[in-house]
Amino acid sequence: MKQLLPELRSALLATLVLAVVCCGIYPLVVFGIGQLAFRDKANGSLIVDRQGAVRGSQLLGQAFTGERYFHPRPSAAGKGYDAANSSGSNLGPTSQTLRDMIKERIAAYRKENGWKETDSVPADAVTASGSGLDPHISPESARLQIARVAAARGLAPTTVAELVERAVEWPQLGFLGEPRVNVLRLNLVLDAINISR
């Protein structure tokens, strides 16, 4: 018993020290570094409009409907872009449900953009990303929506096309990822133009 008490005391002391270091000091140090060195990223990469209102995160997609807006990729997350239910559909290429869903999305995409039934639709316009929360579309998908958005907003297609080209984000370090367009950022720029007119 006498030998057990020193061991027990050492174990309790080690537990207490590790709890203070791992549950207190370490998280505070990491939080402090994040706030000092990466404030924007550590706080969710939020997009704030000119009035100072938070409009969303540049890392999470949002549902945009209506002719005036560029539309994002479809979402499989809950009831559309629900971050609490982030996931893919888990439907594979042999799934009839997936094929029917994509067929419906292709028909809807062609209809909303005023296309013929033979016009090709980009894959990212009709398929959800793995997380269901992807905030980006391909530049091709954005370019194919220019005519609809320009007509609905009463803007020249060349003006909207220029905004799309400015919104293209290139691969990081020149080779990581694909060129992409953040839908929320692009739609906020369009809204700002319409407000200032």
Beta strands, then each sheet from edge to edge (+ up, - down):
strand 1: 46-48
strand 2: 54-57
strand 3: 136-137
strand 4: 168-169
strand 5: 180-182
sheet 1: 1+ 2-
sheet 2: 3+ 5- 4+
end
